[in-house]
Amino acid sequence: MNSFIEKSNFFKGNSPEKIAAEYGTPVYVYNEDILRDRMHKVSQVITKYPYTANYSVKANTNIHILKLALEEDLNCDAMSVGEIEMLLKAGFPEERIFFVPNNVAAEELEFAIHNGIMTSLDSLEQLELYGEVCNQLGLSSDDRSRRCAVRINPGVGAGHCEKVVTGGKKTKFGIPEDDIPQIFEIIKKYNLTIAGINQHIGSLFMDPQPYLDAVTNLLRIAKGFKNLEFIDFGGGYGIPYHKLDDEKDFPMQDFIARLEPILDSFVADYGSTPLFKSEPGRFCVAEGSVILGRVHAVKQNNGKIYAGTDIGMNVLVRPSMYDSWHDVEVIRDDKVVARDTLMEQTVTGNICESGDILAKDRPLPKIQRGDLACILDAGAYGWSMCSTYNSRPRAAEVLVCKDGSIKQIRRRETIEDLMRLF
Ligand SMILES: *Cc1c(COP(=O)(O)O)cnc(C)c1O
């Protein structure tokens, strides 16, 4: 693909230079059509049985994006009290929020109980703590909050790098299958009911097979629990970060076709049909955003060309944190520079760290001072992981709406905002 920006008409006719002039750089720019399209796609993964797609909001918690998820009929997964508050503020009713924390304090569990939010416990001790909190609150034995879920560690994992594999024998998450008998002891002791089980094997897989294996495995484990109301298979569906090199999309149709028979045989066997859930984060939002940043200096150090932008690791940490790849397009005079003559360049930010690199030794059109660098696929784990490192205020976010208008959905932070905490 020569240009994703052009092919998707990402800015819908708006001038990137005008966006940069009005909102400053770096700026996250979202496209409403793409966000809604991906959210709709995940809502259709299972159509034959009761199903909800729970958008895992840690990928992007901008309240305006949460509102899109609300409109697209997604439910949501929250990892913290902050995320629950954000969802309530966006208008989500409590029954559409699922709390899947790990290692939380009693107060956080209490907050979820007070708000009537279903919670999944990630360890035997957290399950025990949940029971203690229910008792301390004096909940009656048939109170709905005595229903909760447990996160199972299925012993298998998958993901784009070791840091994002969340299932398997070497991760901190979930309760291992061997410990399931202890779950039954704890729930008996505290009068709890296991309403659902969930898992999450890791983030960003393009081959559906490991996920399908994990589904099969979780359904096998599910048979050990009676009358489950829901079974949650987790998220992790990948997106093509190498789209300029024609990487294919996640094969959603193929995945769906292979998933259905697995569910069929479970349902035939289980005696009741639970609600199935998945927890996609990245898939919903990643492709719906780019970052526009300014190139302020190009230099050659010992034969290597560095294009220095204002998109530091404080703006997008994924490349330095996970060695992630983000495609880069170059915009000059408001037009995407064609990728016909390419030369190896390293695109960096403005942070005082040698690891502050966006794209290393990347074949790109020759970059010049004054160009706009456009970083693709920044909508997931982009703004939500940004920081104020080097005392740089956090970037603004704008949305290119369905009708082509532009709406600022988060103002740029100011130095004053940073000072306010002292
Ligand atoms: C982060 C997370 C997800 C979402 O993962 P993606 O790779 O963004 O789809 C889903 N479930 C849990 C428990 C998570 O921690």
The ligand as a Gaussian input file, in Angstrom:
#p B3LYP/6-31G(d) Opt

LIG

0 1
 C       -5.544000      -5.677000      27.775000
 C       -6.564000      -6.711000      27.953000
 C       -7.446000      -7.004000      26.914000
 C       -7.360000      -6.369000      25.562000
 O       -6.270000      -6.814000      24.822000
 P       -6.109000      -6.373000      23.304000
 O       -4.870000      -7.029000      22.852000
 O       -5.986000      -4.889000      23.305000
 O       -7.292000      -6.844000      22.562000
 C       -8.449000      -7.919000      27.154000
 N       -8.569000      -8.536000      28.360000
 C       -7.726000      -8.282000      29.378000
 C       -7.922000      -8.969000      30.662000
 C       -6.688000      -7.376000      29.204000
 O       -5.845000      -7.139000      30.212000

